[in-house]
Amino acid sequence: PNGLFEMNLTASVAMPNCCDLEVIGGTRTEDSWVAPAGEEVFVRVIARDRFKNETHWEEGQTIAVEAMGPEYLTFNAHGTTGLQTDYVAKMTRAGTFELRILCDALPVCWRTIQIIAGFTFAPRSILSMDGLKDVKTGNIVRLTLRTVDKFANLRLSGGDTVQVALQGPGGAFARQVSVTDHQDGTYALEFQVTVAGKWILSTRINGQPHVDGGIAFPVAFGTLTAEEAVITFD
């Protein structure tokens, strides 16, 4: 009526170089995504025609997804494999990766994804041991604790609760024990030992022991401390 009529337009054939992708569950910043290490990364491939209308892949077109960066990963098809839309892979290495969509083995679309370290994992964190060599009474011992996640990725932020306990011969305790958070995943541990003999350093990160049973280190006689001085009267 009145010269008006309806027209139903449908998307045309998918053009490989017009496709797009999105990371489900990742945090998007412009044309890249951020996701934590160790989680499954779901990639959705969006087929589009030459006018950018969403469509579907034609029979005979083969789609694949891969990631290139600190390591090479291929994604597995997920869900209804015949649609060639959803792919998944578990990414455990932190770093910058290039997500690439391949159509018939040719790369046609790529985006950047940044995999960041997960939560701190105390047993795999790294404590510098050089500061525990040739320790003498009265020395100020300085150590660096570097935190990592369960996949040994270095953490780049602070905020962990780091506790340090020291026990020396006869139940002796250290002086000036302190922990400094550098806010970059590293922590400075500092203390002064007062008595010669075997000491045990115990560190806990977020309540978890760094090393079960602690770390034993010897202390030799150095500058005489008040704890080592013995006064006798004849």
Disulfide bonds with the S-S distance in Angstrom:
none
